[in-house]
Amino acid sequence: MEYRFSQDPPITEEAALAEAAAMGFHALAYDYVDVDEPLHWHEFDSVTWVIEGTGAFADEHGTVTTVTSGCRLQAPAGWLHRALAGGQGRIVVSTNLPGHEWTMPINKDPADRPADLHGR
């Protein structure tokens, strides 16, 4: 399952929210403190921008990517990943599904990933 990661010039929260809206995505901005999460997936496509701060995530293969202001991550539904402890900052997360349509838990167990999301 492929995701796209880029280190772009810093972006403002307002610009990231506007870009998400232009894509037809539903967005929210929030402050985060990274913790070591278990490997998981989401039921929605997403685009995330790091507005300020630092952090890191690992994909299903254990590849660790460090994020800083200006990073952009585009990920398909079903992508296996986990946040890693050690960073804090502000991000804008946008999804192709509005929040009221998300099922719980948001972070889903890899064992529960439907076959149609493998290899997306």
N, C-alpha and C positions, 0 to 999 in steps of 0.2 A: 504494500500500500504506500503510495507516494504522497509526500507533502512537499510544499515549496517554502523555502526559507530564504529571506534576503535581508541584508544589512543595508538599509536605505538611510538617507539623511533624516535627522530627527523630524518628527511630525507632531503637530499640536493635537490635542484632544478633539478640538472642533473640526479640524481637517480630517481626522480619522473617522469621526462620526459621520461627516458629510460623504466621505468616500464609501462607507458602509451603506448609507442610504441610497447612494447612486447605484450601487450593486443590487439593491432590493433586499439587503440584509437587515436584520434587527440587531441593534447594537446597544451595549451598555459599557460604561467606564467605571472602573473601581480600583482601589488600592489593594495590593496583594502583599502577602508575606509568604514566600515559598516554604513549603514543607515537603518532606519526602513522601510522595504519593505512591500508592501501588500502581502497577501497570493497569491502564483502563482505556476505554473508548467512549465516544459520544455518538448519539444518534443523528447528529446534524453536521453539515458542512460548516466550516468556520474560517474566518480571517481575523487574526489578532495582531494588534500593533502595540509595541512597547513605547509608551509615551515618555516615561522617565524611570530610572532605576536600572537594576540588573537582576538576573536570574539565570536559570538553566533548566533544560528538559532533556530527557532521554527518550529515544524511540524504542521500538520493540527489539531492536538488535543491540541495544545498549549504547548506541552512538549518542554522546553528550554534546549538546549545543548550548553555548552561552549566549544570553540575550542582553542587549543594552538598548538605550534609547534609539529609536529608528528601525528596530527590527520588525519584520513583518512575517507572519507565519500563516500560510493557507493550508488547511487540512481537510480531507474528505471525511465524511461520516465513517465510523469504523476504524479510524487510524489509532493504533495502539501507541500509547505514550505515557510519560509520567513526569510531573514537576519534581525538581530536586531542591532541597533546602539550601538556604544561604543567600537568597536575594530578596529584595523588596522594591516596590515601585508602583507605578500606575500603568494600567493597560486599558485598551479598548478591545472588547471581544464582540464580534458580530457573527450571527448565525443565519442560516437560511430558514430556520424555524423560529417563530416567536416563542418566547419563554413559556407562555402558558400551554404550549403544546409539548414541552419536554416531559418525558416520563422520568420517574425517580427510580433509583438514584441517578443523578446526572452522570457521575463517573461509573461506568458499567464494567462489570467483570469480563475479562477476556473470554472466559468459558461460555458466556452468554451471547457472544457476537454472532449474529445470523450469517449463514453461509454466503448470502448475496453481498455482504459487506467485506468478505475476505478478498483481498486483491484489488479492491477499488482504487 
